[in-house]
Amino acid sequence: MNFTLQPVKGEKFINRNELLEEMVTELKDKKSTVGYALYGKRRIGKTSVLKEVQRRLEKEEGIAVVYFSVWDLIESNLTEFCQRLSIEIIDAFRPHIGLKYKTIELIQTPLTMLRKILDRSELKVVYNEIEFILSKKKDAEEGIFLEHAFNISEKLAKNTGLKCVLMIDEFPSIIVLKSNNTKVGDAVLKKIRTISEDWELTALCISGSIRSTMDLAVLASSSPFYRQLIVREVKPLKKEHVYELLLKNLKITDEGIEEIYNFSSGIPFYVQFIGKMLERCETKTLDQIKKIEKDFLTEEGNILFKEEFNTLSPKERLIIINIANGCHTPKELAKAIGDKISNVNRFLTYLNEKAYVSKEEKGRYVLDDPVFEKWLKMVIIPISTG
């Protein structure tokens, strides 16, 4: 099987060469602490870019690379985030400090035993940080805990003479983490910005899918990381790169590739998914490809999109359905759903913030994900009109 639904790297990586080379060149420079902010639609390949940059940097001398995704959290609170981030940072430095045990093993060890394991002067920084992680009990200390989590990289970099590249995927989602059962909000981003200002050996790289939270973090002029990071948009694959990906793994006609490109709009996840389904077929005819695309929408599409769709409010769902049905202006939508234009504009703003719709031009709105739109037309609209 040559296609994958996981983030790709190495030989499986297609295109993005200009962005990758730029990031690697900047991030491997030990005299620079300049980082990157990647943004783009969901399933567009931001994680793959970070993972491939990580892979390339790990081949460089004197660089420790940390990758952590906020979406990997289970409890979704600030304490868990700080603990998990601390563990990932220490583990990234483990080969450079002679630490034989994984951090997760150490924090499960009684303190008396831990003192014996880490009774070496060069590991004092590691011991102090692990002891702090273990002793953290009160939510009131979370500000200090956050400082410790984001400063471990700098301490270990100075201790080892390395540069640390700290990659945090879906970074803006930090603002919805909870502390004392309340969302921490954008104050946590300001705190992280303040901490990072003193870094001399650590570069921060972040990514985010939801435009509103990326605005809050880095894109808007009032955001904490505005002009602090190099901002790059990750866009869909061009047609020639979809050709390259498919021909690398399948015997397929130009007509078939054209069909897959038009269906996926160059979004890597969908190209990979259709390619994976085609691998199982003896023939790759145009009719077979169209059947696979239809099967994808009616079967996999329900898994991918239905839960997301159901999390929206009834009015948001109604607006999305009507955009898919050909209504693109607030006036057209207001007429279609029998509501005021002012109310429609309000819900369009919500949907834009959640990365479901974009303003294509003045007063005209489109759905962000073309495959999601196809699913709506094939599965949801027939039900709603029936």
C-alpha positions in Angstrom: 0.0 0.0 0.0 1.6 3.3 -1.2 -1.1 5.8 -0.1 -1.6 6.8 3.4 -4.1 8.7 5.5 -1.4 9.7 8.0 0.9 12.7 7.8 3.5 12.0 5.1 7.2 12.5 5.1 10.4 11.4 3.4 9.9 9.8 0.0 6.1 9.9 0.2 6.2 13.7 0.5 5.1 15.5 -2.7 5.8 19.2 -3.5 6.1 22.0 -0.9 9.8 22.0 -1.7 10.2 25.8 -1.6 8.5 26.0 1.8 10.4 23.1 3.2 13.8 24.3 2.1 13.0 27.8 3.4 12.0 26.5 6.8 14.9 24.1 7.2 17.4 26.8 6.2 16.1 29.3 8.7 15.5 26.8 11.5 18.8 25.1 11.4 20.6 28.5 11.8 21.8 28.4 15.4 22.1 32.2 15.5 18.4 32.6 14.7 15.3 32.1 16.9 12.9 33.1 14.2 10.0 30.6 13.9 7.1 29.9 11.6 3.3 30.1 11.7 1.6 27.8 9.2 -2.1 28.1 8.4 -4.5 26.6 5.9 -7.7 24.5 5.5 -8.3 21.3 7.4 -6.7 18.2 5.8 -4.5 20.5 3.6 -1.2 19.0 4.9 0.1 21.4 7.6 1.0 18.5 9.9 2.9 16.8 7.0 4.9 19.9 6.5 5.9 20.1 10.2 6.7 16.4 10.3 8.9 16.6 7.2 10.7 19.6 8.5 11.2 17.7 11.7 12.6 14.7 9.8 15.1 16.9 7.9 16.2 18.9 10.9 16.9 15.8 12.9 19.6 15.0 10.4 21.4 18.3 11.2 24.1 18.5 13.9 23.3 20.5 17.0 19.5 20.6 16.6 16.9 19.1 19.0 13.4 19.1 17.5 10.1 18.8 19.5 6.8 18.0 17.8 3.6 18.2 19.9 -0.1 18.5 18.8 -2.6 20.2 21.1 -5.3 17.9 19.6 -3.5 14.9 21.2 -4.6 16.0 24.6 -7.2 13.8 26.3 -8.4 15.9 29.3 -8.0 19.2 27.4 -6.8 21.2 30.4 -3.8 23.4 30.8 -2.2 21.1 33.4 -2.2 18.2 31.0 -0.8 20.4 28.2 2.1 21.6 30.3 2.9 18.0 31.5 2.7 16.5 28.0 4.8 19.3 26.5 7.4 19.0 29.2 7.7 15.3 28.6 8.1 15.7 24.8 10.8 18.4 25.2 12.8 16.3 27.7 12.5 13.2 25.4 13.8 15.2 22.4 16.9 16.1 24.3 17.3 12.6 25.8 19.9 11.3 23.2 22.0 14.4 23.9 22.1 14.2 27.8 22.6 10.5 28.2 19.2 10.0 29.7 18.5 6.2 29.4 14.9 6.3 30.5 11.9 7.8 28.7 10.4 10.7 30.6 7.1 9.0 31.0 8.9 6.2 32.7 10.6 8.5 35.1 7.6 10.5 36.2 6.0 7.2 37.2 9.0 6.4 39.4 8.9 7.3 43.2 11.0 10.4 44.0 13.4 8.4 46.2 14.2 6.1 43.2 14.3 9.0 40.8 17.1 10.7 42.9 19.3 7.7 42.4 18.6 7.4 38.7 19.3 11.1 38.1 22.1 11.6 40.6 24.4 13.1 38.0 25.3 16.8 37.8 24.7 17.1 34.1 21.1 15.9 34.6 20.3 18.4 37.3 18.1 20.5 34.9 16.2 17.4 33.9 15.8 16.3 37.5 14.5 19.7 38.7 11.9 19.8 35.9 10.7 16.2 36.4 10.4 16.9 40.1 8.4 20.0 39.4 6.1 18.1 37.1 5.6 15.4 39.8 4.9 17.9 42.5 2.4 20.0 40.5 -1.0 19.7 42.2 -2.7 23.0 42.5 -4.4 24.8 39.6 -3.4 28.1 41.1 0.2 27.3 40.1 -0.6 27.0 36.4 1.0 30.2 35.5 4.3 29.0 36.9 3.7 25.6 35.4 3.3 27.2 32.0 6.6 29.0 32.5 8.4 25.8 33.4 6.9 23.9 30.4 8.0 26.6 27.9 11.4 27.2 29.5 12.6 23.6 29.7 13.7 23.8 26.0 15.8 26.9 26.6 17.4 25.4 29.8 18.2 22.1 28.1 19.5 23.9 25.0 21.9 26.0 27.1 22.9 22.9 29.1 23.8 20.9 25.9 24.8 23.7 23.5 22.1 22.7 21.1 19.3 24.8 19.4 15.7 23.7 20.0 13.0 23.9 17.4 9.6 23.7 19.3 6.8 22.7 17.0 3.2 23.0 18.3 0.5 21.7 15.9 -3.0 23.3 16.3 -1.4 25.9 18.6 -4.4 28.3 18.8 -6.4 25.5 20.4 -4.6 26.3 23.6 -7.1 29.0 24.2 -9.9 26.5 24.7 -8.0 24.5 27.2 -9.5 24.6 30.7 -8.3 25.8 34.1 -10.6 25.4 37.0 -13.3 24.4 34.5 -13.0 27.7 32.7 -11.4 28.2 29.3 -8.0 30.0 29.6 -8.7 32.3 26.7 -6.2 34.4 24.8 -4.3 35.4 28.0 -2.3 32.2 27.7 -1.0 33.3 24.3 0.2 36.5 25.7 1.9 34.6 28.5 3.7 32.3 26.0 4.7 35.4 23.9 6.3 37.0 27.0 8.2 33.8 27.9 9.4 33.3 24.3 10.8 36.9 24.2 13.8 35.8 26.4 14.7 32.7 24.3 18.2 32.7 22.8 18.3 29.1 21.6 14.7 28.1 20.9 12.6 28.8 17.8 8.8 28.3 17.9 6.9 26.9 15.0 3.1 26.7 15.1 0.2 25.7 12.9 -3.6 26.2 13.0 -6.6 25.3 10.8 -9.3 27.7 12.1 -8.8 31.2 10.7 -10.4 33.0 13.7 -8.0 31.4 16.2 -5.0 32.0 14.0 -6.1 35.6 13.8 -6.2 35.7 17.6 -2.7 34.1 17.9 -0.6 35.5 15.0 -2.4 36.9 12.0 -4.2 40.0 13.3 -2.3 43.2 14.2 -3.6 42.9 17.8 -2.5 39.3 18.2 0.4 38.4 20.6 2.6 36.8 17.9 1.9 39.4 15.2 5.1 39.8 13.2 6.9 37.6 15.6 6.8 34.6 13.3 7.2 34.1 9.6 3.6 33.4 8.3 3.1 30.9 5.5 -0.2 29.6 4.1 -0.3 25.9 3.1 -2.3 25.6 -0.1 -3.8 22.7 -2.0 -1.6 20.7 -4.4 -1.3 22.0 -7.9 -2.6 19.7 -10.7 1.0 18.7 -11.7 1.7 17.5 -8.2 -1.5 15.5 -8.0 -0.3 13.9 -11.3 3.0 13.2 -9.7 1.5 11.6 -6.6 -0.9 9.4 -8.5 1.4 8.3 -11.2 4.1 7.5 -8.6 1.8 4.8 -7.2 -0.8 3.8 -9.8 -1.2 3.0 -13.5 -3.8 5.5 -14.3 -4.8 7.6 -17.4 -4.6 11.4 -17.6 -8.4 11.4 -17.8 -8.6 9.6 -14.5 -6.1 11.9 -12.8 -8.1 14.9 -14.1 -11.2 13.5 -12.5 -9.5 12.9 -9.1 -8.0 16.4 -9.2 -11.4 18.0 -9.9 -13.0 15.9 -7.2 -10.4 16.7 -4.5 -9.5 20.3 -5.6 -5.9 19.2 -4.8 -6.5 18.7 -1.1 -3.9 16.0 -0.2 -6.0 14.0 2.2 -8.7 13.3 -0.4 -6.2 12.5 -3.1 -4.5 10.0 -0.8 -7.9 8.5 0.2 -9.1 8.0 -3.4 -5.7 6.6 -4.3 -5.9 4.2 -1.4 -9.3 2.9 -2.6 -8.1 2.6 -6.2 -5.1 0.5 -5.1 -7.6 -2.3 -4.4 -9.1 -2.2 -7.8 -7.8 -4.2 -10.8 -9.0 -1.6 -13.2 -8.6 2.2 -12.9 -11.1 3.3 -15.5 -12.9 6.6 -15.4 -16.2 4.9 -14.5 -14.4 3.0 -11.7 -12.9 6.2 -10.3 -16.4 8.0 -10.4 -17.9 5.0 -8.5 -15.1 5.2 -5.9 -15.7 8.9 -5.4 -19.4 8.3 -5.0 -18.7 5.5 -2.5 -16.4 7.8 -0.6 -19.1 10.4 -0.2 -21.8 8.1 0.9 -19.7 5.9 3.2 -16.5 7.6 4.3 -18.1 11.0 3.9 -20.6 10.2 6.6 -17.8 9.3 9.0 -15.7 12.4 8.1 -18.4 15.0 7.8 -21.6 14.0 9.7 -20.3 14.6 13.2 -18.8 18.0 12.2 -22.1 18.9 10.5 -24.2 17.9 13.6 -22.1 20.1 15.9 -23.4 23.2 14.1 -26.5 25.0 15.2 -29.7 24.5 13.2 -29.4 27.9 11.6 -25.7 27.3 10.7 -26.6 24.0 9.1 -29.4 25.6 7.1 -27.1 28.3 5.8 -24.5 25.8 4.8 -27.0 23.6 3.0 -28.3 26.6 1.0 -24.7 27.7 0.1 -24.2 24.2 -1.3 -27.5 24.6 -3.1 -26.4 27.7 -4.9 -27.2 30.7 -2.6 -24.0 32.7 -2.1 -25.0 36.2 -1.0 -26.6 37.2 2.3 -29.6 38.4 0.4 -30.1 35.1 -1.4 -29.6 33.2 1.8 -32.0 35.4 3.8 -34.7 34.8 1.1 -34.0 31.0 1.0 -34.3 30.5 4.8 -36.9 33.2 5.5 -34.7 35.3 7.8 -33.3 38.8 8.1 -30.1 39.7 6.3 -28.6 40.9 9.5 -29.2 37.5 11.2 -27.7 35.7 8.2 -24.6 37.9 8.3 -24.2 37.1 12.0 -24.2 33.4 11.3 -22.0 33.7 8.3 -19.5 35.3 10.6 -19.7 32.3 13.0 -19.2 29.9 10.1 -16.3 31.9 8.8 -14.6 31.8 12.2 -15.2 28.0 12.4 -13.5 27.6 8.9 -16.6 26.3 7.1 -17.2 29.3 4.8 -15.0 32.0 3.2 -15.8 35.3 1.6 -14.7 34.7 -2.0 -15.3 38.3 -2.9 -17.4 41.2 -1.6 -20.7 39.9 -0.4 -20.2 36.4 -1.9 -19.7 33.3 0.4 -18.5 29.8 -0.6 -17.8 26.6 1.4 -14.2 26.1 2.3 -14.1 22.4 1.6 -15.3 21.4 -1.9 -15.5 17.7 -1.0 -17.7 18.6 2.0 -19.9 20.5 -0.4 -20.2 17.5 -2.6 -21.2 15.4 0.4 -23.9 17.9 1.3 -25.3 17.8 -2.3 -25.3 14.0 -2.5 -26.4 13.1 1.1 -27.9 16.0 3.0 -29.7 18.1 0.5 -31.8 15.2 -0.9 -32.9 14.4 2.7 -33.7 18.0 3.6 -35.7 18.6 0.5 -37.4 15.3 0.7 
